[in-house]
Amino acid sequence: MQFTSFQEVVTYMESFTNLEKQTDHYTTRTYRLDRMHAILAYIGNPEQTFKKIHLAGSKGKGSTASYLASGLTALGYKTGLYVSPHLVDYRERFTQSGTFFADELLVDVGNELQRRLVGFSFSDQWGETHPTTFELFTSFAYLLFSLSGCQWAVIETGLGGRLDATNTIVPEACVLCPIELEHTKILGDTLGKIAYEKSKIIKHRVPCFIGYQEPEVMDIFCKEAQSQQSMVTKLSEELLTHSYSITDNKEIVEYWWRDKTHEVLTLSMMGKVQAQNCALALLVLRKLGLFGEKTIAALQQNTLPGRFQKIAENPDIYIDGAHTAHSLQALFESFSSLYPSEENTIIYGALEDKDHSHMGSLVLDHFKRIIISRPGTFKKSDITLIEQKLRLLASSRDKKYDIRLLPDNQEALSSAMDSTPRTAAILVCGSFYLAGGIKTAYDTLRRNNVAKLA
């Protein structure tokens, strides 16, 4: 079969076992590294043709990765960026530092990957197994970066770290972003278990950079680094203090570093978490000797879809992929500083493997008008359960809430726009899949020239 469009490439890769759609069943028959190593060897080890930075974590790793890629690009390096999930378009996963590769190249690489995989087979004690969708995505990314002449690539883990398909590389640096309880059915039900899985991206004598962490998590990371003879640099020790303030379209951050460096940056990606994500990227670039006169400007201009992204005005609508309790708390603080109105509306939805009690409580702390909508169909979610949880939590509070269950994203958006005054705003969060769904719904409304958008 010869691909003629990138969608055909994606359809082909999604025809295999798609672990991204699962929230449990973490088995070594599907999650494993030996098969991925075999695939890469069979297609010629394209990942060995460029330098790499590898990231893992529960939150912030996509943004931190994009900051790193921007910094490398500012030095003149052609830099690949591999992140997941995508917001609207699969091409978001495989970019040249945030810029889409030409569709023709994407199709050519898809055909080349399929050609190189002809005859590939892999067997274990239970018989033959086939590549997973994420293994093919990862192989595609490496082949794309290699054939397009990338000198560097910034690689984000898909899930966990120890058995993630990306954990087949030997990078120039490993970066560990903040850890929270997530994917507990797969990675474990404690911070310690999750940290153990993430820690396994640390490689022998490869520098390791660690963002802000809970003490238990930091201890696990440092012990793993010690066992790998990896030099550790902690953001908490290098960054003495920092401040942040948000405007209607920028995040102003100020850093005071241990080496006496003082900086003020105006970031295009808004939200207090971006101050920490950018700081971690700055630390990595500086320590690796990858900092130049254009670095600060590049980081200030850097953007990534679905990170406190404003998609509309009157009323203002923001989408964000925040999907953990801590990331929601930070998002709500930033949003409330811009829009203190009690008339704000939240469109909320989360996948089934999330901390619904804590996340639901945070939603109720900050919003009275709540619309629950389906975060796509890519992964399992139970929005009826979320509604029941929110109503139960709300029943013990004095505040009156308007809680609606509108599974269809188009209906949820229309309802939010009808009920939210122009002096207030709408925030969409809880899942990247929900953010993408609402973005698609809004684009459809705009294309159809709906009167309310005029």
C-alpha positions as CSV (number, residue, x, y, z in Angstrom):
1,M,0.0,0.0,0.0
2,Q,1.3,3.4,-1.0
3,F,0.2,6.3,1.2
4,T,-0.9,9.5,-0.6
5,S,-1.9,11.6,2.4
6,F,-0.7,12.0,6.0
7,Q,-4.2,10.9,7.2
8,E,-3.6,7.5,5.5
9,V,-0.3,7.2,7.4
10,V,-2.0,7.9,10.7
11,T,-4.9,5.5,9.9
12,Y,-2.3,2.8,9.2
13,M,-0.4,3.3,12.4
14,E,-3.7,3.4,14.4
15,S,-4.7,0.1,13.0
16,F,-2.2,-1.5,15.5
17,T,-2.7,-1.9,19.2
18,N,-3.2,1.7,20.5
19,L,-2.1,1.8,24.1
20,E,-2.9,5.5,24.3
21,K,-6.6,4.6,24.4
22,Q,-6.1,2.3,27.4
23,T,-6.1,3.4,31.1
24,D,-5.2,0.0,32.5
25,H,-3.7,-3.4,31.6
26,Y,-0.1,-2.5,32.0
27,T,1.5,-5.8,30.8
28,T,5.0,-6.5,29.7
29,R,3.6,-8.2,26.6
30,T,2.4,-4.8,25.3
31,Y,4.5,-2.3,27.3
32,R,8.1,-3.4,26.7
33,L,11.4,-2.1,25.2
34,D,12.8,-5.2,23.5
35,R,10.3,-5.0,20.7
36,M,11.0,-1.3,20.2
37,H,14.7,-1.9,20.2
38,A,14.2,-4.6,17.5
39,I,12.1,-2.2,15.4
40,L,14.7,0.6,15.5
41,A,17.5,-1.8,14.6
42,Y,15.4,-3.2,11.7
43,I,14.8,0.2,10.2
44,G,18.4,1.3,10.6
45,N,18.4,3.1,14.0
46,P,17.5,6.6,12.7
47,E,17.5,7.9,16.3
48,Q,21.3,7.6,16.4
49,T,21.7,10.3,13.7
50,F,20.9,13.3,15.9
51,K,21.4,14.5,19.5
52,K,18.6,14.2,21.9
53,I,17.1,15.6,25.1
54,H,14.6,13.2,26.9
55,L,11.8,14.4,29.2
56,A,9.4,12.6,31.6
57,G,7.0,13.9,34.2
58,S,3.3,14.3,35.1
59,K,2.9,17.9,34.1
60,G,4.8,20.6,32.2
61,K,6.9,18.3,30.1
62,G,5.3,19.3,26.8
63,S,5.8,23.0,27.5
64,T,9.3,22.4,28.8
65,A,10.1,20.4,25.7
66,S,8.9,23.2,23.4
67,Y,11.0,25.8,25.3
68,L,14.1,23.5,24.9
69,A,13.4,23.1,21.2
70,S,13.0,26.9,20.8
71,G,16.3,27.4,22.5
72,L,18.1,24.9,20.3
73,T,16.6,26.5,17.2
74,A,17.7,29.9,18.3
75,L,21.3,28.6,18.1
76,G,20.8,27.6,14.5
77,Y,20.2,23.9,15.0
78,K,17.5,22.1,13.0
79,T,15.5,20.7,15.9
80,G,12.8,18.0,16.0
81,L,10.1,18.1,18.7
82,Y,8.1,14.9,19.5
83,V,5.3,15.4,22.0
84,S,1.9,13.9,22.8
85,P,-1.0,14.0,22.8
86,H,-2.0,16.4,20.0
87,L,-4.7,19.0,20.5
88,V,-6.5,19.0,17.1
89,D,-4.0,17.8,14.4
90,Y,-1.7,14.7,14.6
91,R,1.0,16.8,12.9
92,E,1.4,18.6,16.3
93,R,3.2,15.5,17.6
94,F,6.0,15.6,15.0
95,T,7.3,19.2,14.3
96,Q,10.4,21.2,13.6
97,S,10.4,23.1,16.9
98,G,6.7,23.7,16.7
99,T,6.4,24.2,13.0
100,F,4.7,21.6,10.9
101,F,6.8,19.6,8.4
102,A,5.6,19.7,4.8
103,D,2.8,17.2,4.2
104,E,4.7,15.8,1.3
105,L,7.6,14.9,3.5
106,L,5.3,13.4,6.2
107,V,3.8,11.1,3.5
108,D,7.2,10.2,2.1
109,V,8.5,9.3,5.6
110,G,5.4,7.2,6.2
111,N,6.0,5.3,3.0
112,E,9.7,4.9,3.9
113,L,8.8,3.6,7.3
114,Q,6.4,1.1,5.9
115,R,9.0,0.0,3.3
116,R,11.7,-0.5,6.0
117,L,9.3,-2.6,8.1
118,V,8.6,-5.1,5.4
119,G,9.4,-8.5,6.8
120,F,9.7,-7.4,10.4
121,S,8.5,-9.9,13.0
122,F,8.9,-10.2,16.7
123,S,8.1,-13.2,18.9
124,D,8.1,-14.0,22.6
125,Q,7.2,-17.1,24.6
126,W,3.5,-16.6,23.7
127,G,4.1,-16.2,20.0
128,E,4.4,-13.4,17.5
129,T,3.6,-9.8,18.6
130,H,3.2,-6.7,16.5
131,P,4.3,-3.1,17.0
132,T,1.9,-0.8,18.9
133,T,0.6,2.4,17.5
134,F,2.9,4.5,19.8
135,E,5.9,2.4,18.8
136,L,5.1,3.3,15.2
137,F,4.6,6.9,16.0
138,T,7.9,7.0,17.8
139,S,9.7,5.2,15.0
140,F,8.1,7.6,12.5
141,A,9.3,10.6,14.5
142,Y,12.8,9.4,14.6
143,L,12.9,8.6,10.9
144,L,11.3,11.9,10.1
145,F,13.9,13.8,12.2
146,S,16.7,11.8,10.6
147,L,15.7,12.1,7.0
148,S,14.9,15.8,7.3
149,G,18.4,16.5,8.7
150,C,17.6,17.4,12.3
151,Q,20.7,17.9,14.4
152,W,18.8,17.8,17.7
153,A,15.5,16.4,18.8
154,V,13.6,17.0,22.1
155,I,11.7,13.8,23.0
156,E,8.8,13.6,25.4
157,T,7.8,10.3,27.0
158,G,4.3,9.2,26.2
159,L,3.4,7.5,29.5
160,G,5.6,6.7,32.5
161,G,9.2,6.2,31.4
162,R,10.6,2.8,32.3
163,L,8.7,0.9,29.5
164,D,7.8,3.9,27.3
165,A,8.8,3.4,23.7
166,T,10.9,6.6,23.8
167,N,13.1,5.0,26.5
168,T,15.2,3.4,23.8
169,I,17.5,6.4,23.3
170,V,20.7,7.5,24.9
171,P,20.3,11.3,25.1
172,E,22.6,14.1,25.9
173,A,20.4,15.0,28.9
174,C,17.4,13.6,30.9
175,V,14.8,16.1,32.3
176,L,12.3,15.2,35.0
177,C,9.4,17.5,35.3
178,P,7.0,17.6,38.3
179,I,5.3,14.4,39.4
180,E,1.7,13.9,40.5
181,L,-0.7,11.1,40.9
182,E,-1.8,10.1,37.3
183,H,-2.4,7.0,35.3
184,T,-2.6,5.2,38.7
185,K,-4.0,2.0,37.2
186,I,-0.9,1.7,35.0
187,L,1.9,3.5,36.8
188,G,1.0,2.8,40.4
189,D,-1.2,4.3,43.1
190,T,1.5,6.3,45.0
191,L,3.9,9.1,44.2
192,G,6.7,6.7,45.0
193,K,5.6,4.1,42.4
194,I,5.0,6.7,39.7
195,A,8.4,8.3,40.5
196,Y,10.1,4.9,40.1
197,E,8.6,4.5,36.6
198,K,9.6,8.0,35.6
199,S,13.1,7.7,37.1
200,K,14.1,5.0,34.6
201,I,14.7,7.4,31.8
202,I,17.9,8.4,33.7
203,K,20.9,6.9,31.8
204,H,24.4,6.0,32.7
205,R,26.5,9.1,33.1
206,V,24.0,11.2,31.2
207,P,23.3,14.6,33.0
208,C,20.0,14.7,34.8
209,F,17.9,17.8,35.4
210,I,15.1,17.7,38.0
211,G,12.3,20.2,38.3
212,Y,10.4,21.0,41.5
213,Q,9.4,17.7,43.2
214,E,7.9,16.4,46.5
215,P,10.7,15.2,48.8
216,E,9.8,11.5,48.3
217,V,10.0,11.9,44.6
218,M,13.3,13.8,44.7
219,D,14.8,11.1,46.8
220,I,13.9,8.4,44.3
221,F,15.2,10.4,41.4
222,C,18.5,11.1,43.1
223,K,19.0,7.5,44.2
224,E,18.4,6.4,40.6
225,A,20.8,9.0,39.3
226,Q,23.5,7.9,41.8
227,S,23.1,4.3,40.7
228,Q,23.6,5.5,37.1
229,Q,26.5,7.8,37.9
230,S,24.5,10.6,36.5
231,M,25.2,14.2,37.6
232,V,22.1,15.8,39.0
233,T,21.1,19.5,38.7
234,K,18.1,20.5,40.7
235,L,16.0,23.6,39.7
236,S,15.2,24.1,43.4
237,E,18.9,24.6,44.2
238,E,19.8,26.7,41.1
239,L,16.8,29.1,41.1
240,L,16.8,31.0,44.3
241,T,13.4,32.6,43.8
242,H,11.1,33.8,41.0
243,S,8.0,35.8,40.5
244,Y,5.2,35.9,37.9
245,S,2.3,38.1,37.0
246,I,-0.2,37.7,34.2
247,T,-1.6,40.2,31.8
248,D,-4.4,39.7,29.2
249,N,-1.9,38.2,26.7
250,K,1.5,37.7,28.4
251,E,3.1,36.1,31.5
252,I,5.8,38.3,33.0
253,V,8.4,36.3,35.0
254,E,11.4,37.3,37.0
255,Y,14.2,35.0,37.9
256,W,17.0,35.2,40.5
257,W,19.6,32.5,40.0
258,R,22.3,31.1,42.4
259,D,25.0,32.4,40.1
260,K,23.7,36.0,40.6
261,T,22.0,36.1,37.2
262,H,18.8,38.1,37.2
263,E,16.3,38.0,34.3
264,V,12.9,39.4,33.4
265,L,11.1,37.6,30.6
266,T,7.7,38.2,29.0
267,L,6.4,34.8,28.0
268,S,3.8,34.3,25.3
269,M,2.6,31.1,27.0
270,M,0.5,32.3,30.0
271,G,0.0,30.8,33.4
272,K,2.1,30.5,36.6
273,V,3.3,27.0,35.6
274,Q,5.0,28.4,32.6
275,A,7.4,30.4,34.8
276,Q,8.7,27.1,36.2
277,N,8.6,25.3,32.8
278,C,10.7,28.0,31.2
279,A,13.1,28.2,34.2
280,L,13.8,24.4,33.9
281,A,14.4,24.7,30.2
282,L,16.7,27.7,30.8
283,L,18.7,25.7,33.4
284,V,19.1,22.8,31.0
285,L,20.3,25.0,28.1
286,R,22.7,26.9,30.2
287,K,24.3,23.8,31.9
288,L,24.7,22.1,28.5
289,G,26.4,25.1,27.0
290,L,23.5,25.7,24.6
291,F,22.7,29.3,25.5
292,G,23.2,32.2,23.1
293,E,22.3,35.8,22.6
294,K,19.0,34.8,20.9
295,T,17.9,32.3,23.5
296,I,15.8,34.6,25.7
297,A,14.0,36.1,22.7
298,A,13.2,32.6,21.4
299,L,11.8,31.4,24.8
300,Q,9.7,34.5,25.1
301,Q,8.1,33.9,21.7
302,N,7.6,30.2,22.2
303,T,4.0,28.9,22.1
304,L,2.3,25.5,22.2
305,P,-1.4,24.7,21.5
306,G,-3.6,24.2,24.5
307,R,-1.6,26.0,27.1
308,F,-3.8,28.7,28.5
309,Q,-4.6,29.5,24.9
310,K,-7.1,32.3,24.1
311,I,-9.3,31.2,21.2
312,A,-12.0,33.8,21.2
313,E,-13.3,37.1,22.6
314,N,-16.6,38.5,23.8
315,P,-16.8,36.4,25.8
316,D,-13.1,35.5,26.1
317,I,-12.6,31.7,25.8
318,Y,-9.4,29.9,27.0
319,I,-8.5,26.3,26.5
320,D,-5.9,24.5,28.6
321,G,-4.9,20.8,28.9
322,A,-4.4,20.9,32.7
323,H,-5.4,17.5,34.0
324,T,-3.9,17.1,37.5
325,A,-4.9,18.7,40.8
326,H,-1.8,20.9,41.0
327,S,-1.9,22.0,37.4
328,L,-5.6,22.9,37.8
329,Q,-4.9,24.9,40.9
330,A,-2.2,26.9,39.2
331,L,-4.4,27.4,36.1
332,F,-7.4,28.6,38.2
333,E,-5.1,31.1,40.1
334,S,-3.9,32.6,36.9
335,F,-7.4,32.6,35.3
336,S,-9.0,34.2,38.4
337,S,-6.3,37.0,38.5
338,L,-7.4,37.9,35.0
339,Y,-11.2,37.3,35.5
340,P,-12.3,37.8,39.1
341,S,-16.0,37.6,38.1
342,E,-18.3,35.1,39.7
343,E,-20.0,34.9,36.4
344,N,-17.2,32.9,34.7
345,T,-18.0,29.5,33.2
346,I,-15.9,26.4,33.2
347,I,-16.3,23.6,30.6
348,Y,-14.8,20.6,32.3
349,G,-14.1,17.0,31.6
350,A,-11.5,14.4,32.6
351,L,-10.4,10.9,31.8
352,E,-11.4,8.1,34.1
353,D,-7.9,7.6,35.6
354,K,-7.7,11.0,37.2
355,D,-8.0,12.2,40.8
356,H,-11.7,13.3,40.5
357,S,-12.2,14.1,44.2
358,H,-9.4,16.7,44.4
359,M,-9.9,18.0,40.9
360,G,-13.7,18.3,41.4
361,S,-13.2,20.2,44.7
362,L,-10.9,22.7,43.0
363,V,-13.5,23.2,40.2
364,L,-16.2,24.0,42.9
365,D,-13.8,26.4,44.7
366,H,-13.5,28.6,41.7
367,F,-16.6,28.3,39.6
368,K,-20.4,28.4,40.2
369,R,-21.4,27.8,36.5
370,I,-20.0,24.4,35.5
371,I,-20.6,22.5,32.2
372,I,-19.4,18.9,32.1
373,S,-18.6,17.7,28.6
374,R,-17.0,14.6,27.1
375,P,-13.2,14.7,26.6
376,G,-13.3,13.0,23.3
377,T,-13.6,9.3,22.7
378,F,-9.9,8.5,22.3
379,K,-9.6,7.4,26.0
380,K,-12.1,6.2,28.5
381,S,-14.1,8.7,30.5
382,D,-17.2,8.7,32.6
383,I,-18.7,12.2,32.6
384,T,-21.9,11.0,34.3
385,L,-19.7,9.9,37.3
386,I,-18.0,13.3,37.2
387,E,-21.4,15.0,37.4
388,Q,-22.5,12.8,40.3
389,K,-19.2,13.5,42.1
390,L,-19.5,17.3,41.6
391,R,-23.2,17.3,42.8
392,L,-22.3,15.3,45.9
393,L,-19.4,17.6,46.7
394,A,-21.5,20.7,46.0
395,S,-24.3,19.5,48.3
396,S,-22.1,20.0,51.4
397,R,-21.4,23.6,50.5
398,D,-23.4,26.8,51.1
399,K,-22.8,28.2,47.6
400,K,-25.4,27.6,44.9
401,Y,-24.1,25.9,41.7
402,D,-25.3,25.6,38.1
403,I,-24.0,22.2,37.1
404,R,-25.0,20.9,33.6
405,L,-24.0,17.7,31.8
406,L,-23.7,18.4,28.1
407,P,-21.7,15.6,26.5
408,D,-21.6,17.1,23.0
409,N,-18.7,19.7,22.8
410,Q,-20.6,21.8,20.3
411,E,-23.7,22.0,22.6
412,A,-21.5,22.6,25.6
413,L,-19.7,25.5,23.9
414,S,-23.0,27.1,22.7
415,S,-24.5,26.8,26.2
416,A,-21.4,28.4,27.8
417,M,-21.4,31.3,25.3
418,D,-25.1,31.9,25.8
419,S,-24.9,32.0,29.6
420,T,-21.6,33.9,30.1
421,P,-21.7,37.7,30.1
422,R,-19.1,39.5,28.1
423,T,-17.6,40.9,31.3
424,A,-16.7,37.3,32.3
425,A,-14.9,34.5,30.5
426,I,-15.0,30.8,29.7
427,L,-12.3,28.3,30.7
428,V,-12.0,24.8,29.2
429,C,-9.8,22.3,31.0
430,G,-9.4,18.9,32.5
431,S,-8.1,17.1,29.4
432,F,-6.2,17.9,26.2
433,Y,-8.9,15.9,24.4
434,L,-11.6,18.2,25.7
435,A,-9.6,21.3,24.9
436,G,-9.1,20.0,21.4
437,G,-12.8,19.1,21.1
438,I,-13.9,22.6,22.1
439,K,-11.3,24.2,19.8
440,T,-12.8,22.2,16.9
441,A,-16.3,23.1,17.9
442,Y,-15.4,26.8,18.0
443,D,-13.7,26.6,14.6
444,T,-16.8,25.0,13.2
445,L,-19.0,27.8,14.6
446,R,-16.6,30.4,13.1
447,R,-16.5,28.8,9.7
448,N,-20.3,28.7,9.6
449,N,-20.5,32.4,10.5
450,V,-22.8,31.9,13.4
451,A,-24.3,35.3,14.4
452,K,-23.1,35.1,18.0
453,L,-19.5,35.2,16.7
454,A,-20.0,38.2,14.4
